[in-house]
């Protein structure tokens, strides 16, 4: 399983600050097992590549000794289970919403990968919008449906995130910001 956290705006910042941010989050009780809600501890690390840049980062694994489960702490500029960065995938989704033909979308990813992102990430965005509407509505007086552009799913996500009850630090892409909010209530709903 993954837990999405903000630990730097880019790879350079992530590599220099991640370890101290993770230790602070653990000591402050913000990294909890999603099964038993007990504090987790650092267990190990593993390398993860970012396909479009060729960069490699070190992902921290945390451990719940009670449930005997591991979780990867994924920075918000990546999406769980994706080889490309959230920025790259977000760019593809935005171009698709602007009616750019799939074979003309600017990316190093293959056309079949782009089609898969459009389908699966698009479905995840729709699910995330529903969860975020509910989540933000609980914390505020409600969500203004009139202020939401119900056009392409990405613009709807942007409008929902503008209604967030608070501001969060995030790497700059809306998919990562949505994942940070989704992680507050339901980690299985990550984009």
C-alpha positions, 0 to 999 in steps of 0.5 A, spaced: 500 500 500 502 507 499 501 513 503 501 519 499 505 525 502 508 532 501 516 531 502 518 536 496 516 540 490 521 536 486 526 530 486 532 535 488 528 538 494 525 531 496 532 527 496 534 533 501 528 533 505 524 527 505 528 523 511 527 529 516 520 530 513 518 523 514 521 523 521 517 529 523 511 526 520 512 519 524 513 523 531 507 528 530 503 522 529 501 523 522 503 517 519 498 512 522 496 505 519 490 505 515 488 498 518 489 499 526 490 507 526 497 505 530 503 509 529 508 506 524 515 506 524 521 507 518 522 500 516 526 500 509 527 504 503 527 502 495 529 505 489 524 508 484 525 511 477 521 516 474 521 514 467 520 521 463 526 524 466 531 518 468 531 520 475 531 515 481 529 517 488 529 513 494 522 511 497 521 510 504 517 504 507 514 504 514 511 498 518 506 497 522 508 492 528 501 490 530 498 489 523 504 487 520 503 491 514 508 495 510 506 502 506 510 506 501 511 513 502 510 516 495 511 523 494 505 527 491 509 529 485 508 521 483 502 517 483 502 510 486 503 504 481 505 509 475 512 509 472 511 516 470 511 523 474 504 526 476 506 532 472 507 528 466 500 524 466 497 531 468 499 534 462 497 528 458 490 529 461 490 536 460 491 535 453 486 530 452 481 535 455 483 540 450 481 535 444 488 534 442 488 527 438 492 521 442 497 521 437 499 528 438 499 529 445 506 531 447 509 525 451 515 520 451 510 515 453 507 510 448 500 511 445 497 505 448 500 508 455 497 514 454 490 511 452 490 507 458 492 513 462 486 517 459 481 511 461 484 509 468 486 516 471 480 519 468 476 514 472 480 515 478 479 523 477 471 522 477 471 517 483 476 522 487 471 528 485 465 524 488 469 523 495 472 530 495 465 533 494 463 529 500 469 530 504 469 538 503 462 538 504 463 535 511 468 540 513 464 546 510 457 549 509 457 545 503 460 545 496 457 550 491 455 546 485 454 552 481 461 554 481 463 547 478 465 546 471 462 540 469 466 539 463 472 535 462 473 531 468 480 535 470 477 542 470 472 539 475 477 537 479 481 543 479 474 547 481 473 542 487 480 543 489 479 550 490 473 549 495 478 545 499 477 547 507 484 549 508 491 550 504 496 544 503 503 544 501 503 540 495 508 539 489 504 543 484 500 538 480 493 538 482 493 530 481 498 530 487 494 535 491 488 531 490 491 525 493 494 528 499 486 530 500 484 523 499 489 520 503 486 524 509 480 520 509 480 514 504 487 511 502 484 506 497 481 512 493 488 515 490 488 517 483 
